[in-house]
Amino acid sequence: MILKMVFRFLCVAALAATSVSAASNRRPNIIFLLADDLGYGDIGAYGQEKIRTPNLDQLARDGMRFTNAYSGHNVCAPSRCVLMTGKHPGHAYIRNNRGGMGVGSTTEGQEPVPAGELKLPLTLKKLGYATGGFGKWGLGGVGTTGEPNAQGMDTFFGYNDQAVAHNFYPVSLWRNREKVPLRNQALAMGQRLPEGADPKNPASYAVFTGTDFAPDLINEAARKFLRDHKDRPFFLYYPTTVPHLALQVPEDSLAEYKGAFPDDPPYVGGQGYLPHRTPRAAYAAMVTRLDREIGKLLALVDEFGLRNDTIVIFSSDNGPLWDRFGGTDSAFFGSAGGLRGAKGGYYEAGIRVPQLVRWTGKIAPGTVSARVTGFEDWLPTLLDLAGAKNETPAGIDGISFAPTLLGKSQPERPFLYRESQAATGQQYVRVGDWKAIRQNLHPAANAKKKASAPAGSTAIELYNLKDDPAETTNVAAKHPDVVAKLAAIMKREHVPTALWPIKVLDEEAGK
């Protein structure tokens, strides 16, 4: 009898050891949470005092918070392209927001990436990951080479087209290649409050809502994906549309901020997007609702015992909107976190973003890193953490910062490069604490100016971000040697492309 008990004990112990061994050999799950137009200062972990974000604040306490993390670009589609390809904007295929679905598409969508371009989902799928995207795509319409299912995503649910995503009550969403109708009426963006409507009466705004709040449906789909794939490694990409305009949020969330901001004048329209009777409360409620939904998703991770097996990342695709656009009030909330600029620009607030990373048992809780990282770094970093460093694609610009995440030392990033065809045409490079920015590089910026008006300067501005984080003083004249060093990087890293011409840079590249 005793021998049988001992034998049974040894068998159970061996089985437990095998299970532990199997669990330890499992590639980590990856949840990448990407907010839309969320500023560096919009959550509590980065100093926000007016908007409640308890789940994200806890995520910061449980993992590593970065103070020098940069998005891929200063607007939506190219930022996502940098993330998914590991290439900076001087090399990436998508370098600006651009509508037009491309050859073969009969649906909405942006300029499509070519086949095989998005190495992050494609490589993870090759490694055996279940891959799912939930939210806003923006890299190619259904029926093109850029559609999610053609670029490594087993499952996609959400908005394919960024313009459609400007409305949180759309008439339809996409489930893979199927258009799913919703119980909402069509809305035209940019409407004003109807003539004669009382701006203080909630009934005046009823036309700007609907029945199906798209983020809630997308969140449900993301949780279903997690449930369905909890027993194998998964990559859950969650590019939410929150808190991008328009200002729309269900009444239960809006009620949480009722009376919180006594001076909250109605936005009646006229500066883009849709009106709202309490725009400050709406913005805060949108961010808090996002935080709540992230909390629900992470609670499932714990429910299924996957916390130690799951890397959780939170960031934003670019900085906050400029103040008072579309009803926003970024100055009131301090969305820029004390930095200069906003979305669409390459002053720091346009691209320096919150970045939180948790991997329980691997990343020390409550740590803060000042390492400079960019979205292009996530591809090699995640493959490194997944034990697949040798699968890192050739020809990318990303540098793995897995050692930093795991508490080890590593050399600082040699440089971080950005460029933008939009607006005036811009270029950015950071080396250590030095940051250079050039503007007025695109002739379209001066197209409407009179012939006698002087063209904008293309001279390099130089800032020392350690001494002057708010970029108040251009010190280029005092440091010509630094300017020359950064200018050489700018020239070297721009590769011209016919799809996204920047006249000044293209001409310099040919010299």
ABEGO torsion letter per residue (X at the ends): XAAAAAAAAAAAAAAAAAAAAAAAABBBBBBBBBBBGBBAAABAAAGBAABBBAAAAAAAAABBBBAABBBABABAAAAAAAAAAGBBAAABABABBBBEAEBGBABBEBBBBBBGABAAAAAAAAAGBBBBBBEBBGAEBBGBAABAAAAGBABBBEBABAAAAABABBABBBBEABBBBBBBBBBBBGBBBBBGBBAABAAAAAAABBABBAAAAAAAAAAAAAAAAAABBBBBBBBBAOABOBBBBBAAAAAAABGABABBBBBAEGAEEBBBABAAAAAAAAAAAAAAAAAAAAAAAAAAGAAAABBBBBBBABBBBBBGBGGBBAAAAGAAGGBBEBBGBABAAAABBBBBBBBBGABBBGBBBABBBBAAAAAAAAAAAAGAAAABBBGBABBBAAAAAAGBBBBBBABBBBBBABEAEBBBBBBEABBBBBBGABAAAAAABBAABBBBBABBBBBBAAABAAGABBAAAABAAAAAAAAAAAAAABBBBAABBBAAAAAAAAX
